[in-house]
Amino acid sequence: MNVNYFFFEALLRYGDLKEAKALASAIIHMLGEDIKQSGVMHEYYNPETGNGVYNLGFQSWNLLVNLMIDEEEKIR
């Protein structure tokens, strides 16, 4: 999650708003689906499927999604 967040921020800073919004939307959707299916978030997600892989209930870097949600809402 931390790498995705930093990449998201870089896209914003370089003005790639469409790509930043797409990345944020995908991450927000993936974590939302994980919460719906398992009730919590995982530490790691399969990069091809988005399925949670291990460490169920991990709540550290995943909370960066809150910042992505806030920024994504500002993108027009």
DSSP file (Angstrom, degrees, kcal/mol; ACC not computed):
  #  RESIDUE AA STRUCTURE BP1 BP2  ACC     N-H-->O    O-->H-N    N-H-->O    O-->H-N    TCO  KAPPA ALPHA  PHI   PSI    X-CA   Y-CA   Z-CA
    1    1 A M     >        0   0    0      0, 0.0     4,-2.6     0, 0.0     5,-0.2   0.000 360.0 360.0 360.0 -39.1    0.0    0.0    0.0
    2    2 A N  H  >  +     0   0    0      1,-0.2     4,-2.4     2,-0.2     5,-0.2   0.896 360.0  48.4 -62.6 -38.7    2.8    2.4    0.8
    3    3 A V  H  > S+     0   0    0      2,-0.2     4,-2.4     1,-0.2    -1,-0.2   0.915 111.6  50.2 -66.6 -42.1    4.3    2.1   -2.7
    4    4 A N  H  > S+     0   0    0      2,-0.2     4,-2.5     1,-0.2    -2,-0.2   0.905 111.1  49.6 -61.1 -41.2    0.9    2.6   -4.3
    5    5 A Y  H  X S+     0   0    0     -4,-2.6     4,-2.6     2,-0.2    -2,-0.2   0.935 111.4  47.3 -64.8 -45.9    0.3    5.7   -2.2
    6    6 A F  H  X S+     0   0    0     -4,-2.4     4,-2.1     1,-0.2    -1,-0.2   0.881 112.9  49.4 -64.6 -36.8    3.7    7.2   -3.0
    7    7 A F  H  X S+     0   0    0     -4,-2.4     4,-2.4     2,-0.2    -1,-0.2   0.908 110.0  52.0 -66.3 -41.8    3.1    6.5   -6.7
    8    8 A F  H  X S+     0   0    0     -4,-2.5     4,-2.1     1,-0.2    -2,-0.2   0.928 110.2  48.2 -57.4 -48.1   -0.4    8.1   -6.4
    9    9 A E  H  X S+     0   0    0     -4,-2.6     4,-2.5     1,-0.2    -1,-0.2   0.886 109.9  52.5 -62.3 -39.7    1.2   11.2   -4.9
   10   10 A A  H  X S+     0   0    0     -4,-2.1     4,-2.0     2,-0.2     6,-0.2   0.918 107.5  51.8 -63.4 -42.7    3.8   11.4   -7.6
   11   11 A L  H  <>S+     0   0    0     -4,-2.4     5,-2.5     1,-0.2     4,-0.2   0.911 110.8  48.6 -59.5 -42.0    1.1   11.2  -10.3
   12   12 A L  H ><5S+     0   0    0     -4,-2.1     3,-1.5     1,-0.2    -2,-0.2   0.934 110.2  50.6 -62.1 -46.2   -0.7   14.1   -8.6
   13   13 A R  H 3<5S+     0   0    0     -4,-2.5    -1,-0.2     1,-0.3    -2,-0.2   0.813 111.6  47.7 -64.8 -30.5    2.5   16.2   -8.3
   14   14 A Y  T 3<5S-     0   0    0     -4,-2.0    -1,-0.3    -5,-0.2    -2,-0.2   0.338 118.0-110.5 -94.1   7.4    3.3   15.7  -12.0
   15   15 A G  T < 5S+     0   0    0     -3,-1.5     2,-1.8    -4,-0.2     3,-0.3   0.617  72.6 138.7  80.4  13.0   -0.2   16.6  -13.1
   16   16 A D     >< +     0   0    0     -5,-2.5     4,-2.5    -6,-0.2     5,-0.2  -0.477  18.8 157.1 -87.0  66.5   -1.3   13.1  -14.2
   17   17 A L  H  >  +     0   0    0     -2,-1.8     4,-2.7     1,-0.2     5,-0.2   0.858  65.4  53.9 -65.8 -38.2   -4.7   13.5  -12.7
   18   18 A K  H  > S+     0   0    0     -3,-0.3     4,-2.1     1,-0.2    -1,-0.2   0.927 113.3  43.3 -62.3 -44.3   -6.5   10.9  -14.8
   19   19 A E  H  > S+     0   0    0      2,-0.2     4,-2.5     1,-0.2    -2,-0.2   0.885 113.4  51.9 -68.9 -38.9   -3.9    8.2  -13.9
   20   20 A A  H  X S+     0   0    0     -4,-2.5     4,-2.7     2,-0.2    -2,-0.2   0.922 110.8  47.8 -63.1 -43.8   -3.9    9.2  -10.2
   21   21 A K  H  X S+     0   0    0     -4,-2.7     4,-2.7     2,-0.2    -2,-0.2   0.904 111.6  50.5 -64.4 -41.2   -7.7    9.0  -10.1
   22   22 A A  H  X S+     0   0    0     -4,-2.1     4,-2.2    -5,-0.2    -2,-0.2   0.920 112.5  46.6 -63.2 -43.7   -7.7    5.6  -11.8
   23   23 A L  H  X S+     0   0    0     -4,-2.5     4,-2.5     2,-0.2     5,-0.2   0.944 113.8  47.8 -63.2 -48.1   -5.1    4.3   -9.4
   24   24 A A  H  X S+     0   0    0     -4,-2.7     4,-2.9     1,-0.2     5,-0.3   0.917 111.3  50.8 -60.4 -43.8   -6.9    5.6   -6.3
   25   25 A S  H  X S+     0   0    0     -4,-2.7     4,-2.4     1,-0.2    -1,-0.2   0.908 111.1  48.5 -61.2 -41.9  -10.2    4.2   -7.5
   26   26 A A  H  X S+     0   0    0     -4,-2.2     4,-2.5     2,-0.2    -1,-0.2   0.917 114.4  45.0 -64.7 -43.6   -8.7    0.8   -8.1
   27   27 A I  H  X S+     0   0    0     -4,-2.5     4,-2.7     2,-0.2     5,-0.3   0.931 113.6  49.3 -66.8 -45.9   -7.0    0.8   -4.6
   28   28 A I  H  X S+     0   0    0     -4,-2.9     4,-2.3    -5,-0.2    -2,-0.2   0.919 113.6  47.1 -60.0 -44.1  -10.2    2.1   -2.9
   29   29 A H  H  X S+     0   0    0     -4,-2.4     4,-2.7    -5,-0.3    -1,-0.2   0.925 111.6  51.0 -62.6 -45.5  -12.3   -0.6   -4.6
   30   30 A M  H  X S+     0   0    0     -4,-2.5     4,-2.0     1,-0.2    -2,-0.2   0.934 114.0  42.5 -60.7 -48.3   -9.8   -3.4   -3.8
   31   31 A L  H  X S+     0   0    0     -4,-2.7     4,-2.3     2,-0.2    -1,-0.2   0.882 113.1  53.7 -68.2 -36.5   -9.7   -2.5   -0.1
   32   32 A G  H  X S+     0   0    0     -4,-2.3     4,-2.3    -5,-0.3    -2,-0.2   0.912 109.0  48.7 -61.9 -42.1  -13.4   -2.0    0.1
   33   33 A E  H  X S+     0   0    0     -4,-2.7     4,-2.6     2,-0.2     5,-0.2   0.885 109.3  53.1 -64.3 -38.6  -14.0   -5.4   -1.5
   34   34 A D  H  X>S+     0   0    0     -4,-2.0     4,-3.0     2,-0.2     5,-0.6   0.918 109.7  48.0 -62.6 -42.7  -11.6   -7.0    1.0
   35   35 A I  H  X5S+     0   0    0     -4,-2.3     4,-1.7     1,-0.2    -2,-0.2   0.911 112.3  49.6 -64.7 -41.6  -13.5   -5.4    3.9
   36   36 A K  H  <5S+     0   0    0     -4,-2.3    -2,-0.2     1,-0.2    -1,-0.2   0.917 118.8  38.1 -61.2 -43.5  -16.8   -6.6    2.5
   37   37 A Q  H  <5S+     0   0    0     -4,-2.6    -2,-0.2    -5,-0.1    -1,-0.2   0.883 134.7  17.1 -78.9 -40.0  -15.5  -10.2    2.0
   38   38 A S  H  <5S-     0   0    0     -4,-3.0    -3,-0.2     2,-0.3    -2,-0.2   0.598  93.4-121.5-112.6 -13.3  -13.4  -10.7    5.1
   39   39 A G  S  <<S+     0   0    0     -4,-1.7     2,-0.3    -5,-0.6    -4,-0.2   0.261  89.1  41.7  89.8 -13.6  -14.5   -7.9    7.5
   40   40 A V  S    S-     0   0    0     -6,-0.5    -2,-0.3    -9,-0.0     2,-0.3  -0.850  88.7 -92.3-148.0-178.1  -11.0   -6.5    7.7
   41   41 A M        -     0   0    0     -2,-0.3    16,-2.5    17,-0.2    17,-1.1  -0.720  29.3-132.8-103.4 156.8   -8.0   -5.7    5.4
   42   42 A H        -     0   0    0     -2,-0.3    13,-0.2    14,-0.2    14,-0.2  -0.585  15.6-127.0 -97.0 165.5   -5.0   -7.9    4.6
   43   43 A E  S    S+     0   0    0     11,-2.0     2,-0.4    -2,-0.2    12,-0.2   0.856  92.9  30.7 -78.0 -36.8   -1.3   -6.8    4.7
   44   44 A Y  E     -A   54   0A   0     10,-1.1     9,-2.9   -43,-0.0    10,-0.6  -0.939  66.7-159.9-129.7 144.8   -0.6   -8.0    1.1
   45   45 A Y  E     -A   52   0A   0     -2,-0.4     7,-0.2     7,-0.2     6,-0.1  -0.970  31.9-106.7-126.3 140.2   -2.7   -8.3   -2.0
   46   46 A N     >  -     0   0    0      5,-2.9     4,-2.7    -2,-0.4     5,-0.1  -0.479  28.8-141.6 -60.8 123.8   -2.1  -10.4   -5.1
   47   47 A P  T  4 S+     0   0    0      0, 0.0    -1,-0.2     0, 0.0     0, 0.0   0.723  96.8  42.1 -66.3 -20.0   -1.1   -7.8   -7.8
   48   48 A E  T  4 S+     0   0    0      3,-0.1    -2,-0.1     1,-0.0    -3,-0.0   0.818 129.3  22.5 -94.1 -34.5   -3.0   -9.6  -10.5
   49   49 A T  T  4 S-     0   0    0      2,-0.1     3,-0.1     0, 0.0    -1,-0.0   0.692  88.5-132.5-105.8 -23.3   -6.2  -10.5   -8.7
   50   50 A G     <  +     0   0    0     -4,-2.7     2,-0.2     1,-0.3   -16,-0.1   0.466  56.0 145.5  80.6   1.4   -6.4   -8.0   -5.8
   51   51 A N        -     0   0    0     -5,-0.1    -5,-2.9     1,-0.1    -1,-0.3  -0.471  57.9-105.2 -73.5 142.2   -7.2  -10.8   -3.4
   52   52 A G  E     -A   45   0A   0     -7,-0.2    -7,-0.2    -2,-0.2    -1,-0.1  -0.430  35.6-174.3 -64.5 139.8   -5.8  -10.6    0.1
   53   53 A V  E     -     0   0A   0     -9,-2.9     2,-0.3     1,-0.3    -8,-0.1   0.847  51.0 -18.7-107.8 -49.9   -2.9  -13.0    0.6
   54   54 A Y  E    S+A   44   0A   0    -10,-0.6   -11,-2.0     1,-0.2   -10,-1.1  -0.945  98.3  52.9-154.8 174.7   -1.9  -12.9    4.3
   55   55 A N    >   -     0   0    0     -2,-0.3     3,-1.3   -13,-0.2   -12,-0.2   0.954  66.9-151.9  56.7  58.8   -1.9  -11.1    7.6
   56   56 A L  T 3  S+     0   0    0      1,-0.2   -14,-0.2   -14,-0.2    -1,-0.1  -0.319  77.1  30.9 -55.4 133.9   -5.6  -10.7    7.9
   57   57 A G  T 3  S+     0   0    0    -16,-2.5     2,-0.3     1,-0.3    -1,-0.2   0.578  76.6 161.0  91.5  11.1   -6.5   -7.6   10.0
   58   58 A F    <   +     0   0    0     -3,-1.3    -1,-0.3   -17,-1.1   -17,-0.2  -0.506   9.7 173.9 -67.8 125.6   -3.4   -5.6    9.0
   59   59 A Q        +     0   0    0     -2,-0.3    -1,-0.1     3,-0.1   -16,-0.1  -0.174  46.1  84.3-129.5  41.3   -4.2   -1.9    9.8
   60   60 A S  S >  S+     0   0    0      3,-0.0     3,-1.7     2,-0.0     4,-0.2   0.680  99.5  11.1-107.1 -93.3   -1.0    0.0    9.2
   61   61 A W  G >  S+     0   0    0      1,-0.3     3,-2.2     2,-0.2     4,-0.2   0.774 116.9  73.5 -61.1 -26.0    0.0    1.2    5.7
   62   62 A N  G >  S+     0   0    0      1,-0.3     3,-1.9     2,-0.2    -1,-0.3   0.775  81.0  71.3 -60.4 -24.7   -3.5    0.3    4.4
   63   63 A L  G X> S+     0   0    0     -3,-1.7     3,-1.6     1,-0.3     4,-0.5   0.628  75.5  82.1 -69.9 -10.3   -4.9    3.3    6.3
   64   64 A L  H X> S+     0   0    0     -3,-2.2     4,-1.9     1,-0.3     3,-0.6   0.724  72.9  78.4 -61.5 -19.6   -3.2    5.5    3.6
   65   65 A V  H <> S+     0   0    0     -3,-1.9     4,-2.6     1,-0.2    -1,-0.3   0.821  83.6  62.7 -59.7 -28.9   -6.3    4.7    1.6
   66   66 A N  H <> S+     0   0    0     -3,-1.6     4,-2.0     2,-0.2    -1,-0.2   0.902 104.0  46.6 -61.9 -40.5   -8.0    7.4    3.7
   67   67 A L  H <X S+     0   0    0     -3,-0.6     4,-2.6    -4,-0.5    -2,-0.2   0.884 111.3  52.2 -67.3 -38.0   -5.7   10.0    2.3
   68   68 A M  H  X S+     0   0    0     -4,-1.9     4,-3.2     2,-0.2    -2,-0.2   0.901 108.0  51.5 -64.8 -40.1   -6.2    8.6   -1.2
   69   69 A I  H  X S+     0   0    0     -4,-2.6     4,-1.8     2,-0.2    -2,-0.2   0.933 111.1  47.9 -60.3 -46.1  -10.0    8.9   -0.8
   70   70 A D  H  X S+     0   0    0     -4,-2.0     4,-0.6     1,-0.2    -2,-0.2   0.930 117.4  41.1 -61.5 -47.1   -9.6   12.5    0.3
   71   71 A E  H >X S+     0   0    0     -4,-2.6     3,-0.9     1,-0.2     4,-0.8   0.892 111.1  56.5 -68.6 -40.1   -7.3   13.4   -2.6
   72   72 A E  H >< S+     0   0    0     -4,-3.2     3,-0.6     1,-0.3    -1,-0.2   0.852 102.3  56.4 -62.1 -34.7   -9.3   11.4   -5.1
   73   73 A E  H 3< S+     0   0    0     -4,-1.8    -1,-0.3     1,-0.2    -2,-0.2   0.762 104.0  54.5 -67.5 -24.1  -12.4   13.4   -4.3
   74   74 A K  H << S+     0   0    0     -3,-0.9     2,-0.3    -4,-0.6    -1,-0.2   0.681  86.3  96.8 -82.5 -18.9  -10.6   16.6   -5.1
   75   75 A I    <<        0   0    0     -4,-0.8    -3,-0.0    -3,-0.6    -4,-0.0  -0.559 360.0 360.0 -75.5 130.0   -9.6   15.5   -8.6
   76   76 A R              0   0    0     -2,-0.3    -1,-0.1     0, 0.0    -3,-0.0   0.424 360.0 360.0 -96.4 360.0  -12.0   16.8  -11.2
